Amino acid sequence: MGIPELQLDRWSHQGAIATAKKTHESIRNALTSNGSPIRGKYFEVYLQGSYKNSTNIRGDSDVDIVVQLNSTFQYDVSSLLEDGKILFEQAYPDAKYLWRDFRADVLKTLQEYYGIKTISEGNKSLKVIGGSGRLPADIVVCLQYRKYQRFRSIHDQRYVEGIKFYALRENRWIINFPKLHYDNGTSKNAQYRTNGCYKPIVRIFKNARTYLANKDVITQTLVASYFLECLLYNVPDKYFGSNYQKTFLSVIDWIANSFSGGQYQKFLCQNGQLPLFGNTPEQWSANSVIEFLKKIIELWKDW
């Protein structure tokens, strides 16, 4: 029989979002408040992660927020022709307000607004304790990142926008593309592609993952939400859109076949820019997926 349709339907539901929105608004208000050293600078504050992408499930707590400086940016011009690289260097002088300056000002603002004891510094983010209708927040302080495709002038340029920030304890820069991740997920969930079934299926798999972890069948760290969403993004649209039981099985079958045939090595993250599998901390292990697939198939058979 497998997992009943009714159970899969329950797992497909989105978790609460109102408190996440309040958390986002509170952080934005803090950073634009009177006296904030970044108030007059060109930056933006936006949600990322499961709350932004509508893939949050019941029990998700921490809200992921990006604070992105746009007046200073990092870049990759390796794809430009030599004349484009020269024009780019002439158009943009070296910045004087750098990532470390921006991060220090954001940290100071949050400490003054919420109180020093409410803020802690992590490896990749600033952490704000929840309270007064707010959820705990992980705040990534970053620079805009531009992956250039063309540069003729400031008024005639084309690039893929991402973010770039520094991992303090790892002593390295990290590049990601949260806006592209969101745009691609929204497109895949469209009626004309997956009949609005993609994001519910992501939530079903996330809930199944949590169910297995709560039963101590898998570890909590085996399947990160981000990697799971990226894995499902690679499944062709045609396997989504019928009832949840059929879609669930079709998705599992396609992924299993991709691993047995080696096609998984070409999988991309949902942002479409970075390989999903590899040896960096921002990539997933194929062995982890194989273990998860084994357990999710057993869950279906033994339900």
N, C-alpha and C positions, 0 to 999 in steps of 0.2 A: 504493500500500500504506500509506504513512504511517509514523508511528512505531510500531514493533511493540508489541503488548500486553505482552510480556516486559520491554521497556525502560521502559514506563510503570509497570509493577509495581515495578521497581527504584526508580524515582524516587518512588514513593508511600510508601516506607518512612521511618519516623521516625528521626532521628539519635539519638545517645547522649544520655541524660538524667541518668545517675548523677552525673556531675561537676557538672552544673548544680545538682542538689539539694544536693550538698556545699558548693557556693559559697554558696547561699542560707543554709544552716545556719551556715556560718562567719560570714557577715555578721551574721546574727541574734544569734549568740553574742557577737560583738564588741560589739554595741550594748546587750546586756543584761548585760555583764560587770561585775564589781565595780569601782566607781570611775567608771563611765560616767555623765556628767551627765544623761543622758536615761533612765536605768534605771527610775526611779519614775514616769515620765510615761506618759500614755495614747497609745501609738503601736502601729503594726503594721508588719511587714516581710513583703513577699510578692513572688513572681516576677511579671513581666509579659512580654509579647513572645512570641516563638516557643516558648521552652522552657515557659512557662506554658500556652500554647495548644495544645501538642502539634503544632505545625506546623514545628518545627525539622528541618533536613535535615543531612546529613553536611557538615561544613565550617563550620557555624555555630559561632561561638566566644563572643563576648561575651554575658554573661548580664545581662539587664535586671532590676533589682530596685527596688522601690518602698519607701521608708521614709516612712510616712504618719502625721503627727500628727493625732490625732482630738480632743484636748481643746481645741484652737483650730481653727476652721474658717472658710473663706470661703463666701460664699453669694450666691444670686440669689433675691430675693423679688419680682421684677417680676410674676410671675403671681398673686400673692396679692391678695385684696381688701384695701381700706384697713384694715379692722378686724384682719385677719390680720397685716398689716405692723406695726400698733401693738402687738399682742400679742407678736409676735416681738421687737421692740425692747425691750419690757418684760422679756421672759424671759431675754434674753442681753445682758449688759453687755459693753463693749469688752474684748477680750482684752489681757493684758499680756505674754504670752509669744508672740512673733510668729515668722513664717517665718524671718527672718534669724537669730533667736536659736536656733531649732531646727537650722537648717543649720549654724551655727557649732559647736554642740554635737556634731552628728553627725560633722562633719569632724574635730574634736578627738579624738573617741573612736576613729575609724578610724585616725588618725595614731598615736595612742598604742598601739593594738592591733597594727597591721601594720607601723608604721614610717613616718616622714614621706616617705621616698623612694618608698614604694609607692603613695602617694595623689597624684592630681593633680586639679585643678579645671577642669572643662569649662564650656561655656556653660550647659548644662541639667542636668548631672549631675556627681557625683563619680566618679572613675575609680580602680578598684583593680586593680593588676597581679596577674595570676594567679600561682599557686605553691602548693606543698604540697597537690596534689590539687584546687586551685581553678582555675576559669577566670577570665579577666579579667571584671570586673563594672562595669557602668554603673549608678550608684545615683542615682535621682531622689528628692530630698528634697522633700517636699511637705506641704501642708495638705489635710485633707479638704475637699471642696467639696460644697455642697448646693444643688441646683436645686429650690427649693420648689414643691410643688403644693398643699399645704394646711398651715395652722398655726392651731391653736386653743389649744394649750398644749404644754409640753414632753412631756407624756404623750399628746398627740393631734396628731401632725404627720406629714406625708408629703413625702418629697423623693427625688430621684434623686441617688445618691452618685457623685461623681467625685473628681478631684484637681486641685489648683492649685499651680503653682510658678512661679518667676521665671527667665527667661532673662537671665543677667547681661550678656552682650555686646550683646544686642538690646534691653535695657531695656524688657521687657514681660512680662506674666503669660501663662501658658499653662494652658488647661483641657483635661482629657481624662477618659475614663471607662474605665479598664482593667478594672474588675470587670464592667461591663456588656459590654465586648468579649468577655471570657472566657465569660460566661454565654450570650450570644447565639450564639457559635461552638459551644459545647457543645450547645445546643439544636438548632442547624441540623444538627449531625453525628449526631443521634439516629437510631435505626433507623426510627422512625415517620415521619421527615421525609426524610432522604437515604440511608437504609440504611447509615449509617456511612461514606459516601463523600465527604463534604464536605472533611474535613481531609486525607485522602489526595490529593484533587484539588489542594488548596492546595499540598501538598508537590510534586506533579508539576509544577505551574506554576512553583514556585520553582526546582526543579531545571532545568527547561527554560530559565528566565531565566539561571541560572548557566552553563548550557551555552553559550548564545548570547554571554554576556559573556566567557567564557573563549576563545571563537573570535573575539573582537573584532567581533562582528556588532552588538552594542549596547554602550553604556557601562554600567559598574557602577552608576551613579547613576540610570539611566533608570527603573528599577522597584524601589522600596523594598519590602521584604517586607510591611510594614504596609499600604501602599496596595494591593498585589496581593491580600492577604487580604480587605481591605474590598471590592475590586472583585468578587471571586468570591462574597462574601456576598450581593451583590445579585441574583445569578442565582437564579431560582425553583427551589424544591426538586425539582420534577418532572424537571429536566434532569440530576440526579445519580442514581447508584445502579445503573446497568447496568455493562457492562465499561468499562474505562478508555478504550479507543479511542473508543467511542461517546460517553461522557460528555465527554471532552476536546473532540471536535468539536462536540457540542451546546452546550457552554459558550461556545466561541469564536464559534459562529454567533449565539447569543443576544446576546452582548456586541456583536458587530459590528452587528447589526440595531438594538440600542439606541442605538448611536452614529449610525447613519445616520438614525434616526428622531428623535433628540434626547431620548429618554427618559433618557439617562445623566445629564442635568442634575438629576434628582430623586434620584440615588443618595445613600445615606447611608453613613457609616462603619459598621463592624460594631457600634459601641456604640449605634447608632440615634439618636444625639443631634445629630450634626454632619454637614453636607453633605460628601460626599467630594471634590467638585470646587469649586475657587475660587481665590482669589488669595493666601490666607494661606500661611505656611510649613507649616501643618498640613493643607493640602489638596493635591490632585494636579492635574496639568495634563492636560486632555483630549488634547492633542497627543502627550503621552508615551504614553498608552494606544494611540492610533492607530498610532504608530510600533511599539510592542511587538506589537500585533496583526498588523501587516504581517509582521514578522519571525518570529513564531510560526507563522503560516500558511505562510510560505516554508519554515520548518524542517520542517513536516509534509509538504509536497509534495516536498521535495528529499531526504528521509531515505534 
